[in-house]
Amino acid sequence: MQFTSLFTALAVSASLALVPALALAQAYPTRAIRIIVPAPPGGAIDTLARVVGDKIGASMGQAVIVDNKPGASNNLGTDLLAKSAPDGYTIGIVGGSHNINKFLFRNLGWDPEKSFEPIIYTHEVPLVFAIYPQIPAKTLPEFVAWMKANPEQAKVATSGRGSAQEMAAEMFRMQSGVQMLLVPYKGSSAAQPDLLAGRTALYIDTITAIQAQVKAGNVRAIAVSTRKRAKSLPDVPTVEEQGFKGYDANTNGGFLAPAGTPKAIIDKLNAEINKALELPDVRAKLEAAGIEIQGGTPQEYAALIKSDLAKWGKVVKEAGIPSE
């Protein structure tokens, strides 16, 4: 009898503990939500923030404001997100550099796992191996052979320190054995003109940024970086298909909230964003930009972050890239 009473009391206590969390989720949001984008307008994560933000704002009945905070290899905006109030009214979206910068910068002020609550894994953007079209190579092995025969011209553009493009190039340099010179630029808009002019031989760029140049014939796409072919460039083979076993690189990411944001709010945001990602107009707009839509649970995104940290940490160590 006493055991039954104790069990009942515990059950009632547990039920009462759920009430504030449920009430919080039901009431949220009561004002505008800000999405921090740690990158300039126009890229994949900015596009996602705006397209998805419009939909969840309409669904939840509140304004969603996209706030671009670029700078310091995406660290500026990410640091601002980490230090924001954990109340669900400031969230952020990150890309590939989120799981790389930990190994390149000694004093970040935030940790990719401990400083955030994962909300949802939203996207993967394949990287395209785009070469200067006058180079006599149609495949990746042919291009590797050309670089080995022309070492003084083996210049590879990257999107700067900590970018997924730089890591993809480092990974390829290690697997191919080519002594290529990596030339850092401040993003696609700065790197593409030199590739178009032949001042660099290769640029490993996001499909979002380079596909217009590929389709116009201004550059030649000879490979995509992911294990599967890209939906928007289905005729371009993967790096792995061309003999580089295990090669898999991309820029991926999703939405995060500051650490300590209540689970009820995380779950509500997850449900709203998952719903938005399934809308036909959202899918059409994102897929046209070369963004491959993901989705899923917060736990699945947390597992991806952990896996990527292990992968990129190994690349940085083996490539001997120093931290700042």
N, C-alpha and C positions, 0 to 999 in steps of 0.2 A: 504493500500500500504506500509506504513511504517512498519506495523507488518510483512508483507510478506518479506520485505527486511531484517528485523532483524532475522526472522526465517531462511532465506537462509544463512545469515552470520554465525549464530550459527552452522548450519549444516556443512558448509564448514570448520569452525574452528574445529569442532569435528572430521571431516574426516582427516584433516591435523594432528591432535594430534595422530591419529592411525598410521600414516606413520612410525615414528621412531620405534614403537613397532613391526610393521609388518616387517620392514627391519631388525630389530634385530633378530627376530625369523628366518627369511629366511637365514641370514648369519650364525647364530649359528649352530654348533660350528666351530671355525676356528683353534682350537688347541686341545690338549689332554684334556680329562675329568678325574678327579680323583674321585674315590668312596672311602670314608672313611668307614671302617668297624671297629666298636669299640669292636671287639672280635677277638680271635685267629682264624687262618685258620682251616677249616674243619667243622664248625658248619653250621646251617641253613642259617644265614644271609651272611656268607662268600660264601657259595655255590651259593646263589641267586645272589650276587654281581658279581661273576665270570661268571656264565652262562648268566645272562641278560646283563652284561657289554660287553661280546664278541659280542652279537647280536646287541645291539644298536650302538656299535662302528663301526661294519661293515655297518650298515644301514646309519649312519650319516657320514661315511668317516673319522673318527678320532679315534686315540687310546683311549682306556679306561683303566686306571690304577687302580687296586685295592690296597688300602693302609690299611693294618691291623694296628690298634692302640688300642690294648687291654689294660686293666688295670682299677683299681679303680671302679669295678662293672660296667664296660662299660662307665663310666663317662669321662674317659680321651679322647677317640675318639670323643664322643658326644660334649664335650666342644670345641675341635679343630674345629669340623664342625660348631658350633654356631659362632665361631669367624673368620671363613673364609670369603673371599670376596663374596658378593652376585651376582656373575656374571655368574653362571651356570657351571663354570669349576671345582668347588668342590661341590660334593653332597655326601650324605651318606645314609646308610641303617641301620635301628635300629630294635631291637627286643623287647621282652616283658618288659625288665627292663626300657625302655624309659618312660613308663607311671607309673612306680612304684617309681623310685629313688627320685622324687620330695618330697615324703613323708618320706624318710629315711635319706636324707642328707640335712642339713640346708643351706650350702653354696655351692650350685652347680655351680653358675656362669652362668647358663642358665635355661630357662623355657621350658618345653616340648611343649607348644603352642606358646608362644610369640617369641621364639628365632628361629623359623623355619617356612618354607613354606612347607606344605605337597605336595608331588608330586603324589604318588600313594600308595595305600594299596596293597602290593604284596602277603602276605602269612599268613597262620595260620598253626601252628604246634601243633597238639594235644599232650598232656602229657599222659604218660602211668604209671599207678600204677603197678610197677614191684616188686614182693616180692621174698624173698629167697625161692627156690623151696621146701625145706624140711619142711617149715611151713605147717601144715595140714589145709590149707584153699584154696578153689577153687573160692570163691566169695568174694566181698567186705564186706558184712555183716558177713561172717564167719571170715574174717581177723580181723574185728573190735572186734568180740567176743574173738578171740585169743589174741589180744593186751590187752583187759581188763582183761583177765585171766593171762596174763604174762607181767605185767607192767614193770618189770625190763628189758625185751627184746624189748619193744616198742620203738625202735630207728629208726628214719626216716632220711635218707640222703637227703640233699638239695644241690643245686649248689651255695650256698653262699648268702650273704646279697643282697637283692634287686632283686634276680632272680625270674622269673615266677614260678620256681619250689618251692621256699620258700613260695611264696604267695599261691600257690595251696595247699601246706601242711598246712599252717595256716588256710586257708578257710575250709579244710577238718577237721582239729582239732576242729574248732568251731562247725561245723555241726554234727560231730560224738560224741563229748563229750569225746573223748579218751585223756588221759593225756600222750601224746607221747613226746619223747625227740627229738628235731630237731638237727641234726648234720651237720654243714656246711662244704662243700668241695669246692675246686676250680675247679668246673666243673665236667663233666661226667667222664673224664679219671681218675680223682682222686676218685670219689665216687663209681664207678662200682666195683672195686676190693673188697671193703669191703662188698658190697651187695653179690657178688659171694661167698665170704668166710663166709657169715652169721653173720658178725659183726654188720650189720644193717639189719633190717627186711624189710624195704620198701624204695624204691627210686622212686620218682615221676619225671621221666625223659622225655625229648623230644622223640618223636617217632623216629626222625632222629638218635638219639644217641643210643637208646636202642633196636631197632627192631631186629638187628642182634643177640643179646643175647637172645631175646624172641624166635626167630625162631630156634635158636640152642638148646633151652631147658635149657639154663643156668639160666634163671630167669622165673618166671611165671607172665604173664600179667593178672591182674584180673579186670582192668577197664581202660577206657580212660576218659579224663577230660572234653571233649567238649560235647555239647548238642547232636551232631550227632556222630555216630560211625566213626572211622577213616577208610579211604579208604584202607589203607595198612594193617590194622588189623581188618577186618570186623566182625570177630567172637568174638571180645572182647567187652562186653557191656559197656555202659557209666556209670559214677558214678550216674547220675540221674536215669537211668533205674533201678538201684539197691537200690532205696529208698531214695536217698538224693536229694530231690526236689530243683530245682533251681541251683544246682551246675553246674558251667560253668567256666572253666579256661583253658588258653592256652598261648602259647607264639606267639604273632603275631607282624607284623610290616610292614615296607615299606620304601620307599625312601623319604628323606627330602632334602631340600636346606636351606641355611642360610636365615634368615628373610631379606626381601627386594629384593630377587631375582625377576627379572621382570616376570610378569604373562605370557608374550609371551614365555619365555624360559621354565617356569613351564609347560605350556600347550604342548609345543613341546616334552619335556621329557616324560610327561604323555602319549602322543600318541605313542611315540617310545617304551616305556616299555610295554604298553598295547599290542602293536603289537607283541613284543618279547614273552610275556607270552602266546600268542595263538599259537606259533609255535609248531608243534608236537614233535620235538626233545627236546625242552625246557620242555614241559609238561612231557614227559616221564622221563627225567632225574630228575626233581624236585619231581615228584610224587613217583619215586622209592626211594627217600630219605625221604619219609613221609611228604613232604611239600605240603600243600594243597593251590593251587594257587587261588588268589583273583582277583585283578584288579579293575578298576573303575576310578572315578574322584578324583581330589584333594579335593573337598568338602566332598566327602564320607569318605576319609581318615581322614580329620579334625574332622568329626563327631564321628568316631570311637575312635580317641585319647581322645576326650572330654568324651565319655562314659566310656572308660577304666580308665581315671583319677578318675571319680566318684566312680567306682567299687572298685579299689585298695585303694583309699583313705579311704573308709569305712572299708575295711578289716584291714588295718594298724591301724586305730583308735580303732576298736573293739577288735583287738588282743593285743592292748597295746604295739605295737612294738615301741621302742624309736628311735628317730632320732639322727644322729651323727653330 
